Amino acid sequence: MSVVIPVYNPGKYIDPCVDSLIRQTLPAEDFEVLFVNDGSTDDTPARLDALAAEHPHFRVIHIPNSGWPGKPRNIGVGEAKGEYIQFVDQDDYLATDALRRLYEMGHRNGSDIVIGKVASNFRGVPHGVFKKDREKCTLQDAPLYDSLTPHKMFRKEFLVENNIAYPEGKRRLEDQLYMMEAYFPAKVVSILGSYTCYHYSRRDDGKNAGSAKIVPSGYYGNLREVLDVVVAHTEPGKFRDQLLRRFYRVEMLGRLSEPQILKYEPEYLAEVADAVRPLAEDFMGEGVRKGLGPVLRLRSTLLRENDQEGLVRLARLASSVKAAARLEELDWQPDGRIAIKVSGHLVHGEEKKPLTLLRRDGRLFVHPEVTEGLLPEGELLDVTDDLGTFHAEISLRNRETAVEWSCPSSFSTEVEDLGGDVCQVVLHGSGYLSSEGGPGRGPVERGFWDVWVPLRGLGLVRKARLGADRAGHVDANCLPGLLASPARAVIPYFTDPHGNLTLDVARRGKKIVTYLEGRPVVRIPGAANELRLDVFTTASTGNAKAELLLSAPGAAEEAEPVHTVAVPLRAVLGRAHLTVPGRVQGTPEGAWRLSVRLDGAKGPQLPLCGVTVDKGGRFRLDESLPAADEALVRELAHLRRNSKLKHALGPLVSKLPAGARKKVRRLASKVIG
């Protein structure tokens, strides 16, 4: 396998890339790294040569400056010795297990192209492409056209046989041209959506590729070449319209949308519009336009009419449209997921008023107060046939790495009356937040995971943080949890000051004890010194530890305790239980304050109660803690009896014939559960 990286004066921004390649789990003898130095004028050539001398699987190719990544990539492909070629940019980096997973997927499927899940802290990511793993797909049956960056793995023989190469020299949209020329002949494309392979990183100097202002005539001249490829490989109809619509939405109407258009000088806006319009007239027929959402259809009409002021007014309106989401329910589930119920709708303007619709003659229109100044007098924007395109999702996004995972969810669309003929579209849904794995993925990494609700409607996509608007009873259910084995902390909390829901996974910054303030600690009658903490657990929670501390009454928390005792935490009926030892040799005699640490040796203390220790080191807790309610006590007693019975009968049952074992176990499950 070969990794090809075009390089030009990267400075410090190449360091994460290099580090990620050194740390790959794929053995060094199974891949090579080709840095193609495009005439760098800084210390890059010497640094790369030093790297190659240190790492035998690194190679450096020095070429005169070509001014653009196309030629270095072509040279890298020509020099590559691997069966597969992975393109990487100098200021991006790969996840540690990326190359191994990508190669294994490609090798087992004979893939022409393998696309790994990406994350970005500054550019849009086509999350729909990565919702699941796809072993084999093509442009015909998967939304590959939404992923047109080249940072993928290609089978070298496939590229050579189909004469797929980058245009060389300074130009725009070379990635889109390359990818469309690759997708059409590809017989097998594989998508690795269950592991984030590739990370785009924002440079603090603002010089990421593609960040420079476009020259409209050149940019759209290059786009015409891409559209010509689409037309040359398709017949008129839905498939061609679908592909063309993607370019109409993104590269064409996208440049005439918020926020860019609101920053244009009038002369530059005219230049962009004049460059886009001929392409719209030549390629974007009625079939393309009909598939657009209402806002984009209106934008398309304004473009064709050359109403540049109208395009700006529409962008101002659209920029004021936001998603609003309300958290209705939140409950931990026995399997360790958090079940939530959500409602969401679109709002607009500084006052965030609902984006309302108007009923007329059995049809639904955007309310004229919303579209005022955008349409001819008396004309309304009909959205009746677009109600089915309203959709919402729930996602978890890592605040630091920008890795994002879609959560299992389902939503229904309802048109809710607001009085008279006025109404609004509201999405009601439910879903699950899971830190320990989900469809097609493993546990999430340590970090802050923010909860988002992406909402689609009227041709717009808006994302709302969840939690600031929430039902009053939700906070009481927002318990810290200990999940998996060995146990790791998962702490759902609401941010300060905005009140948005976030999961702190594996104590990235929050502590369990902090979120137990004001929550009950109860004694379990009939069980010696057993305490129940309001920390959520599952049946599979294991290897959780705590530290009991004895301190002088009235001593400050930071004061050194007089004695400490390590104790296990046990998962019992959905909560964490700890047992204060009845006797500990060496414990000083006296009356002490008993507290517990749940977050490690330097974590905060949770006060429990007073404790008296006699000469023999025997503990006696005071009566300050409330007793568990009778229903819980009965359930715990039933659980203990069943546990003893299973322990006693287990050896006997194991000696029975297989058929008899099954019958006894079925009977036992009915009797004791």
Beta strands, then each sheet from edge to edge (+ up, - down):
strand 1: 2-7
strand 2: 32-38
strand 3: 58-63
strand 4: 84-87
strand 5: 93-94
strand 6: 113-120
strand 7: 134-137
strand 8: 153-155
strand 9: 189-200
strand 10: 322-332
strand 11: 338-348
strand 12: 353-354
strand 13: 357-360
strand 14: 363-366
strand 15: 391-392
strand 16: 394-398
strand 17: 404-407
strand 18: 409-419
strand 19: 422-433
strand 20: 447-457
strand 21: 460-465
strand 22: 481-483
strand 23: 488-494
strand 24: 501-505
strand 25: 522-523
strand 26: 530-537
strand 27: 544-551
strand 28: 563-572
strand 29: 575-579
strand 30: 590-597
strand 31: 605-613
strand 32: 619-621
sheet 1: 3+ 2+ 1+ 4+ 8- 6+ 9+ 5-
sheet 2: 3+ 2+ 1+ 4+ 8- 6+ 9+ 7-
sheet 3: 10+ 11- 12+
sheet 4: 10+ 11- 19+ 13- 14+
sheet 5: 10+ 11- 19+ 18-
sheet 6: 15+ 20- 16+ 17-
sheet 7: 15+ 20- 21+
sheet 8: 15+ 20- 24+ 23- 22+ 26+ 25-
sheet 9: 15+ 20- 24+ 23- 22+ 26+ 29- 28+ 27- 30+ 31- 32+
end
